[in-house]
């Protein structure tokens, strides 16, 4: 294991492995199927990245979280480790280059979404690749008993079928006993080695407070702990905005964080918090990835989460340095009623879901009998106004249609502009001599992005236009000219969600909404919410309730 410790020190700067990491890495290096259940912040990625560096071939990482995949790819590249990501926004040519790099040994890590495994082309191409490890992140998503079931995860067998001798590692932050058993069964893990870190975070004191004035209670608590760092979680953006406004009004150093804030601003907010320039983050559950701040002294829930899994992960961001910390949930009786009402709204009537499917197809001009495997930009706000359907009803219908395997729904697809220079240096120089007005933009691209001749890079139009002293629209015009002259291949940024039809469009009459996408999921979510409410109302030790929940066989 000295070699693994050398890599740990070289790339991550650590002298010692955390609990379980060493054994998990040994299991993978011995080519064993492995299930690892490590709490949030437990260092899951190191468990497969170190073996991936050591083993000959490509490590394929399957994850449902695009932002997390982007983050990990960027961090690996910063360490000069070749890593790539396949996303839905990429051109065929870009995908082809990435898969060629995998085939010829130029890539060590390939990150993909589970939906990618539905592509016959991808499966055919990956047959030619020497795969060293198959990694399934957020593995609880494969289980219908999990808190975030995704049918696309059940496509993983397509990959394993063609790579039967490749070891598989499944990772998750938390799983009940029935979910663990289901992960092993669904992934067909053979002679699996299971590793599970201790769930008990004994340095965290769990507290639930019933109050009719949650804002005042939070304000009073924070003022008593104003020298500490903390997170306040809210269920909606509206609630997060309300809490942030209230705290700022009371002269508290708080910042707002949710998925609707653009990537650059989110990064700035997170950086400021990690550098102790901001004390309190008020956030939705979008605030989860890349948070490795050890001195968080409290996590507050302004509203009740829908399940214990999410609650456990979010409270687990407190006290990572091992020091005494608090996890406080504020609630009133109306909150409990509201949670059950929200759950009911998550499952619109089946006829309404079918009607929304039909309206979306009309809106996107998809005729009956067509659309299979086609992807469409979906202006959900324009659709809402045109068809006069509440936004929450549209959203929940789309999620059910996704679970039903009728569509893939890519929400918050804030894809940056991506481009690659597709001529060689000499041809580019000749072009510059003939088109002097495009020299500035060419020079800034080649100087800022050394790899632009070999791979697609993300650009920030605002930053680039400032550097060459032109406005953003003029920059876009110049990029379009370069595209017309076949100097660059470019995919322009999109802020719209996307919908991909998984089958040709059918009439409402023939759209079948399966029970595992509706009745069964609704029942499981109700049971999980019941467990959460039981936790809120209990007089017993709350740490014991959490431990019992994850060790229960039902």
C-alpha positions, 0 to 999 in steps of 0.5 A: 500500500506504500504506492497508494500512500505516495499517490495520496501525498503527491496528488492530494497532499495527505499523509494518511487515509481516512477511515475505510479508504485504505481497505476500499482501495485495496478491495478495488486493486484486488479486482473485487466488486465493492460497496462503500457507504461513507457519509458526506465528506467521507472522501468517497472520490479518493477511493476510486481515483487512486486505483484509477490512477494505478490501474491500466485503462480507463475508469468509467464514473457514472453519476446523475449530478452534472455539477459534481462531475464537472467539479471532479473533472476540473479537479483531476485536470488541475492535478494533470490527470487526464479526465473527460466528461460526456454531457448532453450538450456536446456535439457528436464530433466532441463525443467522438474525440473523447471516446477516441482518447479513451480508446487510445489510452489518452484518458484515465477517467471518463465521467458519464450520466446513466442516460448515456448508457441508453446510447447504442453508439456509446455502448459499441464504442466503449467495447473497444476501450480498456476499462479498468474500473466501473464506478457507480456514484450515488448508487442508492439511485438504482433502488426503488426503495432509495430516496432518489430512485432513477430508472436510468440507473437500471441501464448500467447492466448494459455496460457490465454485460460487455465488461463482465470481468471489470470490478465495480464499486458502488458508492453512496453516503447513506442507505437503509439495509433494504437499499444496500441489498437492492444495490447489490442485487440490481448491480449484480455485484459478485462476492462483494466486499461491503464497507460502511463507516459509522453513521453515528456523529457523536459530536453533533447534538441534534435538536428539534424546536417547535415554534410559531416564529421560526425567523425570530428563533433563528435570528436569536440563535445566530446572534448568540453564535455570531462568531461561528460558521453555519448553514441554514437549509430551506426547502424552496428558493422563496424561503431561502430568499426570505430568511436571507433578507431577514438575517441581513436586515438584522446585520448578520453576515449571510449569503444566499445560495440556490440553483437559480444563481449563475455558476460564477456567482455561486462559486464566488459565494462558496469561495467567500464562505470557505475563506471565512468572508461570509459566516452564514449560508442560507441555501436550498439543497443545491448547496451540497457539492464541494463543501469541505469546511471543517469548522461549521458549528451548526446546521439549521433546517428552516423547514422539514426535509422530505426524508431522513436520508437528505436530513442526515447528509445535510446535518453531516456538514457540521462538525467535520473537525470533530468538535462539538456542533449543533443540528437544529430543526425548527417547525410548527404544526402547519409545517407538517400539514404542508409537507403532506400537501407538497407530497400530494402535489408531487403526484398530479392525476394521471390524466393531467400528466398525460395531457401535459405530455400531449401539450409538450409534444404539440409545443415542441412540434413533435408529430405522432410516431416521431421524436424517438431519441431526439432532444429539444430545448424546452422553454418551460416559462413560455409553455406555462404561460401559453397553456396556463398550467401551474409551474409546479404541476408541469415540473412534477409531471415531467419528473414522473414521465422521466421515472416512467422512462417516457422522457429524459428531463435535463433541468437547469441545463446552464451549458456554457459556450464550448468550442475547439479550434479545428485547424492547425497552427499554420492554417490559423496563422494564415487565416489571421493574416487575411482577417486582421479584425479577428486577430484579437479574439483568436489570440485571446483564445489561444493564449488563455486555453493552451489545449484548445487545439486538442479538446473543447473548452468552456468560455465565459463571454463576459470575461473574454469580451472585457479582456479584448475591450469589446462588448459581448454581442460583438464577441459572439458575432466574431465567434460566428464568423470563425465558425462560418470559416470553419476555424472553430467548432462551437456550441453556444450557451443555453439556459433552457432545460432540455427534454429528450423523447425516449420513444416516438410520440404516442397519443394520450390514450396509449401513454401508459404510466407504470405503477413503479413510476407512480403508485409505488413511488408515491407509497415509498415517499409517503413512508419516508416522510412518515419516518421523518415526521416521526423523528420530528415528534419523537421524545427518544434520542434522535441519534438512535432514531437515525441509526435505527432507520438506516439499520432497519430491514424495512 
